[in-house]
Structure formats: structure tokens, C-alpha cells
């Protein structure tokens, strides 16, 4: 199921003294099964953009199409959309609220109306995928470290088996080794889903099929890591500040 964004503009506090446009006339297409990453300096509009993809934000202008349907059409079910397009935020505390780790991961598939056995099977598989030992299953989510909370939020999204998984800087609290291992596990096991990652680290997105570069709310580059190093100054600046000469 593809996502298409047509001439998206989003302005916060329109008409007030605090008016600010975060995304300017952005158009893009993300195909089924694609691995896409979004990168840009802080404040470039990355989070604002992805929060439109499952209908959390409504465009000031433009259209969002999921599988060819306008998600803001009057009779369109955005609740159904969010069961198919999962979004994991940068700060997992915003999404964790159950009494223990296992119950928190079960919450998503439970809302899909699945049988209890399938709910628990999905939850266990998702937790194993992100490297959560079973000894943590009964622990309170709020007693976990920042990196553990991020892994839990990722497991919760995966357990719903969405068609599209969006990770909004959801790997930032992970060390580099865990970040790489988790991305490898996702690529090997979540093969039927489209993956969209918003990242601060260039190392997180090196092998994406498509990288989108945002600057001041506009897409200023599209391509692979190698292509963007050649043709996109913003991307080159970010990459050179993070990667060694051998990685470039």
C-alpha cells in the first residue's frame, strides 16, 4: 500500500502572532515495501512531515493519499488508517502506559480484535525481535532505561503488524551497536512492511533505498547515500560532521 504526498504545507498557529510554517509544498511517493529514511537539521520539519502520514496532523494545504485514497476525505476512517500505518515517537513515554512490558506490547494487537493466543504470540515475537529478555516482561515500562523504552515502543508497533512502520527518531537513545543490530533484525524479519525512519544519525540510514533530505521544511535532496554525497550540500554537511573518511 503506497503513500503519496501532494503539495503538503503545514502552518502552526495560522493567523496568530506565532504563525510558523514547518513544511512547505512537499510532494513525495513511498512505494510498498520500500525502506525510506528522512534526514535534516533540527527544526527542518521531519517530525511534522511524518505525523501527516497517519493523520495525526491535518495539512494546511495539500493532499495525503494512502493506497490511492485521500485520508482527509469526509468518509475516510483514520482509525483504520492508524492500524495500518504505525508511528513510533522519539520519546517513548508518550506511548507507554500499561502496567508491565508484556501487557504494553499486547495492547496494539488486542485493539485489532485478535484472539488472545495470537495477541500473546505477536507480543512475544516482537519483544524477542528487539532483544528484550523474558525476565523483563513483567517489569513496569516506567522503570526501564531510555534505550529500553525505545525498544519497547518499537516492539509495540511491530506487534500490530502494520503495512507501514514509521520511526520518528526512535533509535536515538540506542548505542550504535544496538541501533545496527535492531535495524538488521527489522530488515530480516519485517519484510512485508514499508519502513520509514526519521534519523539524526547518518549511520542509521546509510543503506536506505531512498533518503529524503529536508531543509527549512522543503525537500532539497532525494537519493541514496552515495548520490546525495555527490549532489546535496545539506546532506554532505551532515554526513561529514558524523562519519569518518572511510565511511564517506
C-alpha positions in Angstrom: 0.0 0.0 0.0 1.7 3.2 -1.2 1.8 6.6 0.4 1.6 9.7 -1.7 2.0 13.3 -0.5 1.0 16.1 -2.9 2.0 19.7 -2.3 1.8 19.4 1.5 2.1 22.6 3.5 1.7 22.8 7.3 1.4 26.0 9.2 1.2 26.1 13.0 -0.9 28.8 14.8 -2.1 30.2 11.4 -3.3 33.7 11.7 -1.7 34.4 15.0 1.4 36.2 16.1 3.0 32.8 16.5 2.4 31.6 12.9 5.1 29.4 11.6 5.2 27.2 8.5 7.1 23.9 9.2 6.6 22.1 5.9 6.5 23.9 2.5 4.9 22.4 -0.6 6.3 18.9 -0.1 5.5 16.1 -2.6 6.7 12.5 -2.4 5.8 8.9 -3.1 6.7 5.9 -1.0 6.1 2.5 -2.6 5.1 -0.8 -1.0 8.0 -2.5 0.8 10.4 0.4 0.4 13.0 1.3 3.1 13.0 5.1 3.3 14.9 7.5 5.6 14.4 11.2 6.3 17.2 13.3 7.5 17.8 17.0 8.1 19.0 19.5 10.7 17.0 20.1 13.9 13.8 22.1 13.0 13.8 21.1 9.4 10.2 19.7 9.5 10.9 16.0 9.7 8.5 15.2 12.6 5.8 17.4 11.2 6.0 15.7 7.9 5.7 12.1 9.2 2.9 13.0 11.6 0.8 13.7 8.5 1.3 10.2 7.1 -1.1 8.5 9.6 -3.4 11.5 10.0 -2.1 12.9 13.4 -1.8 16.3 11.7 -4.1 17.7 9.1 -2.4 19.6 6.2 -2.9 23.4 5.9 -2.7 22.7 2.2 -2.2 19.6 0.1 -3.3 16.0 0.0 -2.2 12.7 1.6 -3.2 9.6 -0.3 -2.9 6.1 1.3 -3.4 3.4 -1.3 -4.9 6.0 -3.6 -7.5 7.3 -1.1 -7.5 10.8 0.4 -7.1 10.2 4.2 -8.9 13.5 4.9 -12.0 12.7 2.8 -15.2 13.1 4.8 -16.0 9.3 4.9 -12.4 8.1 5.4 -11.6 6.1 8.6 -8.4 7.5 10.1 -8.8 4.9 12.9 -8.4 2.2 10.4 -5.5 4.1 8.8 -3.6 4.1 12.1 -4.0 0.3 12.4 -2.1 0.1 9.1 0.4 3.0 9.5 2.2 2.7 12.8 4.2 5.6 14.2 6.8 5.4 17.0 7.7 8.7 18.5 11.2 9.9 19.6 10.1 10.0 23.2 8.5 6.6 24.0 7.0 7.8 27.3 4.2 9.3 25.1 3.1 5.8 24.1 3.7 3.6 27.1 1.0 3.3 29.8 0.3 -0.4 30.7 1.4 -2.0 34.0 4.1 -4.2 32.6 6.2 -4.7 29.4 4.3 -7.7 28.0 0.8 -6.0 28.5 2.1 -2.9 26.8 3.1 -4.8 23.7 -0.2 -6.8 23.8 -2.2 -3.5 23.7 -1.8 -2.9 19.9 -2.8 -6.4 18.6 -5.6 -6.5 21.3 -7.2 -3.5 19.7 -7.3 -5.3 16.4 -9.7 -7.8 17.8 -7.4 -10.8 17.6 -7.7 -13.9 19.8 -5.7 -14.0 23.0 -3.3 -16.7 21.8 -2.4 -14.7 18.7 -2.1 -11.5 20.7 0.5 -13.1 23.0 2.3 -14.8 20.2 2.8 -11.5 18.4 3.8 -9.7 21.6 6.5 -12.3 22.4 7.8 -12.4 18.9 8.1 -8.6 18.7 9.9 -8.4 22.1 12.3 -11.1 21.0 12.9 -9.2 17.8 14.0 -6.1 19.6 16.2 -8.1 22.0 14.1 -7.9 25.1 14.9 -10.8 27.6 11.8 -12.6 29.0 12.9 -11.6 32.5 11.8 -8.0 31.7 8.3 -9.0 30.5 6.7 -8.4 34.0 8.5 -5.2 34.7 6.9 -1.7 34.7 7.7 0.2 31.4 8.5 3.3 33.5 11.3 1.5 35.3 13.2 0.9 32.1 16.2 2.9 30.8 15.7 5.3 27.8 17.1 2.8 25.3 14.9 0.0 26.7 11.8 2.2 26.5 12.6 2.9 22.8 12.9 -0.8 22.1 9.6 -1.4 23.9 7.8 1.2 21.8 9.3 -0.3 18.6 8.1 -3.8 19.7 4.7 -2.4 20.4 4.4 -1.0 16.9 5.8 -4.2 15.3 3.3 -6.4 17.2 0.4 -4.7 15.3 1.9 -5.9 12.0 1.2 -2.6 10.2 1.7 -2.2 6.5 3.8 0.9 7.1 6.1 1.4 10.2 7.3 5.0 10.8 10.1 5.5 13.4 10.4 9.2 14.3 14.0 9.3 15.6 13.1 6.2 17.6 16.7 4.9 17.6 18.4 8.0 19.2 18.7 6.6 22.7 20.3 3.3 21.5 24.0 2.8 21.4 25.5 2.3 17.9 25.8 -1.5 18.3 22.2 -1.9 19.4 21.0 0.5 16.7 22.7 -1.5 14.0 21.5 -4.9 15.4 17.9 -3.7 15.7 17.9 -2.3 12.1 19.3 -5.6 10.9 16.6 -7.5 12.7 13.9 -5.3 11.2 15.2 -5.7 7.7 15.3 -9.5 8.1 12.0 -10.0 9.9 9.7 -7.2 9.0 9.8 -8.0 5.3 6.2 -7.3 4.3 6.1 -3.7 5.6 7.3 -0.4 4.3 9.8 1.1 6.8 10.2 4.9 7.2 12.9 6.1 9.6 13.5 9.7 10.7 17.1 9.8 11.9 19.7 12.1 13.4 22.5 9.7 12.8 23.7 9.2 9.2 25.0 5.8 10.2 21.4 4.7 10.8 20.3 5.4 7.2 23.4 4.5 5.1 21.7 1.6 3.3 18.2 3.1 2.7 16.7 2.6 -0.7 15.6 6.2 -0.7 16.8 9.1 1.6 14.9 12.3 1.7 16.7 15.4 2.9 14.7 18.2 4.5 15.9 21.8 5.0 13.7 24.5 6.3 10.6 22.5 5.6 11.4 21.7 2.0 12.8 18.5 0.3 16.2 19.5 -1.0 17.5 16.1 -1.9 16.4 12.6 -2.8 18.5 9.5 -3.5 20.9 7.0 -2.0 23.7 7.9 0.4 26.3 7.9 -2.4 24.1 10.0 -4.7 23.4 12.6 -2.0 27.1 13.0 -1.1 27.6 14.0 -4.8 24.6 16.3 -5.3 23.2 17.6 -2.0 25.2 20.1 0.0 22.9 19.8 3.1 23.3 16.1 3.3 27.1 16.3 2.7 27.4 18.7 5.6 25.5 16.4 8.0 27.4 13.3 6.8 30.9 15.0 7.0 30.2 16.1 10.6 29.4 12.5 11.7 31.2 9.9 9.5 34.8 9.1 9.1 36.6 9.4 5.8 36.3 5.6 5.2 32.5 5.7 5.7 32.1 8.6 3.3 
